[in-house]
Amino acid sequence: VGVLLGMLMGAFRKVDMALDVYVYALLTAPSLVFAPIFFALFGFKSDGLQKTILGIIILYTIWIIVVNTASAIRSVPTSLVEMGRSYGASERQLFFKIILPSAAPHLFNGGKFAVAYAVVGVIGAEFLLSSSGIGYQISFTFNSFDAVHMYAIILLVLVFVAVINAFLLGSEKRLMRRRSAS
């Protein structure tokens, strides 16, 4: 959804002008403020709590994906698109052969930001709303004055995020190598 909306905003100026204010407002709004709405929709039981946390994570990540995707599409040099058109490329060929490969580095950056926002969303939501999970464990160990375990959990989160970012960086490098080879 975020990638599609970002592509529409990046490709069509009118869509961008219509949605830009709302997207940036939702990007800057703390997603935890929507927790009461999610609780009203899903309830307070464990299933509803998990759906609420998932909703908060989605709200944390979707807007950064939209903004980065729109920026990625806008960053494609018009000269490349015009050259493709002059060679008779269809819209589909333009998208898959020129626009998407040119936007790929920005899209990967958006993915990295989305991972960071997702981790913040999970930990923040669990910290405040849950009685289980990593965020809850950090809160519990902090309130129990158990600094050793709290820092161990934080270190575990940092290692987890580093591994995910290394995977994304490796994927980006492989894609860029393949792109430069073709």
Order of alpha helices (4+ residues) and beta strands (2+ residues): alpha-alpha-alpha-alpha-alpha-alpha-alpha-alpha
